[in-house]
Amino acid sequence: MKIMVVGAGAMGGSFAGLLAVAGHELRIIDTDSAHVEAINRDGLLVEGVLGVHRVQVHATTESEDGEVADAVIMFCDTNNTKEASRTVAKLTGNHGVAITFQNGIGNVEALVDAVGPARTLAGSSMCSAANLGPGHVSLTHMGKTSLGELDGTATPRTEKLAKALSDAGFKVEVSDQIMGQVWQKFLVNCAVNAIAATTGLRSGEIPRVSELAGFQDEVIKEGLQVINGKGIRLPNPDVMSELKRNLPKRFNRPSMLQHVDSGRKTEIDAINGALIREANELGIATPYNQSLVALLKGREQSQIRRINEPNFDYAAWEARIVDGKEQ
């Protein structure tokens, strides 16, 4: 297959590299020019649970005129979803299919708006990955990757893409309730990512702090209220118990924690922030998620300034405010 990956960070880069190793024709589009330059110069280095591979793939920072693919996988940061969806629409041409494996909710809907429902698939991956530098990613955990048609039907194109991913080493299933899978992962992200990013703890450390474990329970309960209120059927109705059972065994650094540590804006608005918006429409109170969003936004701002403005002059800022020159 000719496959294009839009957004080749930790997860997108891992998928792209391993699909290329499996023999598929790969192209990458990513807005990080240093990452793109490193890939084109040295190849994409993918390490982790499926071994170490350096693969030659072509990468660009924007789409090239007239280029189309059989499948376009969107893995960009959710803050860039709408813009990336427009790029994906051009790359699918007249026959290609588009799919998103991003965290959060609202991404499938944005892709449908840009590409159309007839050529949009939804996906969810429980893999974990890390960005180790320009042109260098690691697939740190092999979880299940699900994909499917929005209406739940079985089609040759889903089977073809599933086979491509399976040949690349991923554990793949074609799901007849893929939006339930998307929401199930969304709930897990709400329960783990923001807590890790706010505290600096890895996933498996969270349940080892009793106060955080109790806080996490309430975050999950609010999420389940929203899911039930929307009438969404989860593939695993007992996802809360499964999460609490497995989380102590996992010591990955969720992507949101990686973003905070590097001074980047996080995807909180597409995860816990999105849960709050959905809850407001249903009249459901979400005090725990609201607290988590507020605290993380403060942590995010602190890290952005610490990383990008290490010599920020607080005394001068204070003086400008006192003088009425700035609020």
Secondary structure as UniProt FT lines:
FT   STRAND          2..6
FT   HELIX           10..21
FT   TURN            22..23
FT   STRAND          25..29
FT   HELIX           33..42
FT   STRAND          44..48
FT   TURN            49..50
FT   STRAND          53..55
FT   STRAND          58..60
FT   TURN            65..66
FT   STRAND          71..74
FT   HELIX           78..80
FT   HELIX           81..92
FT   TURN            93..95
FT   STRAND          97..100
FT   HELIX           107..115
FT   HELIX           117..119
FT   STRAND          120..125
FT   STRAND          128..133
FT   TURN            134..135
FT   STRAND          136..141
FT   STRAND          144..149
FT   TURN            150..151
FT   HELIX           156..167
FT   TURN            168..169
FT   STRAND          171..174
FT   HELIX           178..199
FT   HELIX           203..208
FT   HELIX           210..229
FT   TURN            230..231
FT   TURN            237..238
FT   HELIX           239..246
FT   HELIX           247..249
FT   HELIX           255..261
FT   TURN            262..263
FT   HELIX           268..270
FT   HELIX           272..282
FT   HELIX           287..308
FT   TURN            310..311
FT   HELIX           314..322
FT   TURN            323..324
//
